[in-house]
Amino acid sequence: MTGKRDDVVRIARAELGVREATGNNDGPRVEEYLAYTGFKKGNPYCASYVSWCFHKAGYSQPKTAWSPALFPASRLTKDALPGNVFGIWFPELNRIAHVGLLERLQGDFLLTLEGNTNVEGSREGQGVYRRMRHKRTVKAYADWIILKQ
């Protein structure tokens, strides 16, 4: 992995260990992710974390706190590449409701970097974690690296 993909993954990886202050989507770094996308503390931040990582790597997009917005048709891909955004579908919400960044592929599993999760993989966790997810749990991938903006 080199270049732009490595930049995004390196930035996302450096955030591992960020934790909420009180378990209410708050704390200095969490609030920084949210502020980047125009939201205040207390809001879910998985998409804001992803957007913030791209921003720190020099991209102007994506910039959203709404996880489904990370998957426009122009960015969809079938490729599980490092730095790509992945989305998990929640049937009860009828939408992608949790996102993260792919660190690397490991057989049928993805090693991921995710905000607003926990060791169990919740979409309402308390920090930034590395997770291992099976490929079949992913609804969509989006490639925001293909064209640096």
Phi, psi and omega per residue, in radians:
M1 nan 2.208 -3.140
T2 -2.461 2.950 3.004
G3 1.173 -2.389 -2.996
K4 -1.082 -0.712 3.133
R5 -1.096 -0.748 3.133
D6 -1.095 -0.660 3.140
D7 -1.045 -0.856 -3.111
V8 -1.114 -0.798 -3.128
V9 -1.130 -0.736 3.139
R10 -1.064 -0.760 3.127
I11 -1.128 -0.800 3.133
A12 -1.092 -0.731 -3.136
R13 -1.114 -0.629 -3.138
A14 -1.132 -0.303 3.141
E15 -1.519 -0.140 3.111
L16 -0.956 2.344 -3.125
G17 1.743 -0.214 3.034
V18 -1.089 2.325 3.138
R19 -2.285 2.622 3.057
E20 -1.168 2.635 -3.122
A21 -1.278 -0.784 -3.066
T22 -2.218 0.150 -3.115
G23 1.396 0.298 -3.120
N24 -2.131 0.759 -3.119
N25 0.906 0.915 -3.086
D26 -2.447 3.105 -3.101
G27 2.005 2.712 -3.029
P28 -0.917 -0.900 -3.064
R29 -1.278 -0.714 3.104
V30 -1.024 -0.751 3.129
E31 -1.180 -0.494 3.054
E32 -1.183 -0.755 3.076
Y33 -1.013 -0.861 -3.099
L34 -1.109 -0.751 -3.130
A35 -1.067 -0.632 3.129
Y36 -1.011 -0.599 -3.128
T37 -1.755 0.205 3.044
G38 1.477 0.329 -3.132
F39 -1.994 2.768 3.127
K40 -1.785 2.925 3.128
K41 -0.950 2.652 -3.134
G42 1.767 -0.288 3.137
N43 -1.574 2.658 3.031
P44 -1.020 2.558 -2.998
Y45 -2.312 0.268 -3.137
C46 -1.063 -0.783 -3.141
A47 -1.240 -0.612 3.097
S48 -1.132 -0.693 3.078
Y49 -1.038 -0.843 3.125
V50 -1.044 -0.840 -3.133
S51 -1.057 -0.758 3.140
W52 -1.052 -0.730 3.132
C53 -1.068 -0.764 3.099
F54 -1.119 -0.729 3.107
H55 -1.001 -0.824 -3.136
K56 -1.122 -0.417 3.099
A57 -1.526 0.040 3.066
G58 1.733 0.221 3.131
Y59 -1.709 2.506 3.051
S60 -1.545 -0.287 3.122
Q61 -2.367 2.599 0.069
P62 -1.353 2.770 3.076
K63 -2.555 1.449 -3.091
T64 -2.651 2.638 3.018
A65 -1.799 -0.028 -3.075
W66 -1.754 1.872 -3.027
S67 -0.939 -0.714 3.129
P68 -1.079 -0.457 -3.116
A69 -1.213 -0.214 3.111
L70 -1.377 -0.005 -3.051
F71 -2.197 0.924 3.046
P72 -1.208 2.688 -3.090
A73 -0.932 -0.632 -3.093
S74 -1.179 -0.270 -3.111
R75 -1.926 -0.134 -3.120
L76 -1.130 2.489 3.111
T77 -2.599 2.772 3.043
K78 -1.667 -0.091 -3.065
D79 -1.431 2.222 3.044
A80 -1.638 1.383 -3.096
L81 -1.848 2.619 3.061
P82 -0.948 2.383 -3.140
G83 1.561 -0.197 3.082
N84 -1.314 2.622 3.085
V85 -1.499 2.426 3.043
F86 -2.061 2.643 3.134
G87 -2.225 2.443 3.115
I88 -1.930 2.255 -3.112
W89 -1.461 2.351 3.057
F90 -2.015 1.832 -3.080
P91 -0.967 -0.633 -3.111
E92 -1.150 -0.385 3.093
L93 -1.804 -0.199 -3.128
N94 1.007 0.718 3.134
R95 -2.901 2.915 2.925
I96 -1.184 2.197 -3.059
A97 -2.271 0.118 3.007
H98 -2.650 2.416 -3.113
V99 -2.372 2.866 3.062
G100 -2.900 -3.013 3.138
L101 -1.970 2.461 3.090
L102 -1.418 2.136 3.070
E103 -1.485 -0.865 3.072
R104 -2.900 2.797 3.088
L105 -1.611 2.449 3.136
Q106 -2.399 1.491 -3.071
G107 1.157 -2.161 3.102
D108 -1.553 0.166 -3.089
F109 -2.047 2.686 3.077
L110 -1.928 2.324 2.946
L111 -1.651 2.118 -2.981
T112 -2.132 2.840 3.058
L113 -2.168 2.107 -2.964
E114 -2.411 2.460 2.998
G115 -1.730 2.719 3.126
N116 1.027 0.814 3.072
T117 -2.388 -2.957 3.107
N118 -2.662 -3.017 -3.095
V119 -1.136 -0.439 3.110
E120 -1.433 -0.236 3.114
G121 1.597 0.307 3.131
S122 -1.064 2.714 3.017
R123 -1.569 0.023 3.066
E124 -2.287 1.101 -3.107
G125 -1.583 -2.664 -3.109
Q126 -2.315 0.330 3.112
G127 3.076 -2.869 3.121
V128 -1.759 2.171 -3.061
Y129 -2.346 2.742 2.922
R130 -1.617 2.321 -3.125
R131 -2.238 2.759 2.988
M132 -2.035 2.118 -3.109
R133 -2.211 2.516 3.075
H134 -1.293 2.503 -3.127
K135 -0.964 -0.585 -3.070
R136 -1.233 -0.215 3.106
T137 -1.443 -0.136 -3.082
V138 -1.642 2.243 3.115
K139 -1.438 -0.704 -3.040
A140 -2.690 2.728 3.008
Y141 -2.130 2.546 3.058
A142 -2.286 2.406 3.136
D143 -1.911 1.815 3.112
W144 -1.656 0.009 -3.101
I145 -1.604 -0.411 -2.998
I146 -0.947 -0.611 3.076
L147 -2.274 1.860 3.115
K148 -1.240 2.311 -3.065
Q149 -1.869 nan nan
